Amino acid sequence: MRRAVILAGGVGTRLRPYTTVLPKPLMPVGDRPILDIVIRQLARCGFNRVTIATGYLAELIEAFFADGSRYGIQIDYFREDEPLGTVGALSLIDELDHDFLVMNGDVLTDLDYRALLERHCAGGQAATIASHRREVQISLGVMQFDSGTDDTEVTGYVEKPTLSYEVSMGVYCFAPRARDYIPRGQRLDFPDLVLRLIAAGEKVRAWRSQDHWLDIGRHDDYEEAQEAFERLRHTLLPDP
């Protein structure tokens, strides 16, 4: 069985005022909610069961997706009584006995979720993080300084540099043992879990992706997602 957990309990503060009436995973992209796109993609990739971790406006998400029968996939829910961070809920979700996929409920990507999980399982690591290269333009002149005792001596100057980073796509795979590092019922965020795994000598690997990817957490990203969905609909949702 291929199992996925979707983290959909956040308040979506950066997308207000939209998220005062809708949870962020139900925000429409094109003609459907972003989470509807995600569920359809997971079903197409052969996932049999999806657990949606809800919190803010949970009733709306649960009413929309119900038991998943119209998607041909089993959907159940874990409702957070209090915020548990980005991975804290994993300590309380039942039957995560095999390697599983975890993702945010606001990700627009054509990543192959099945290939990601299969590569993770084959590697045997505790966690795999889907990553994407993102360039950040610094619109200022950046000074470089002497690393010695005189920290006022300018040794270089770069005008409006572009910095490149490998960033998390908000899509992960975990081995069941990774949950041993999450205190039961306590708040924990994903970066803290990664650092705990590394400190314990567990392997954490990246899946470097060149696929299309957007996190719709901000107004600018949400507007970009609207345009991208219409342009890339055939790759995001190739089925009729």
Summary of the structure (lengths in Angstrom):
residues: 240
radius of gyration: 19.6
end to end distance: 25.2
largest distance: 67.1
contacts: 724
relative contact order: 0.19
helix: 33%
strand: 30%
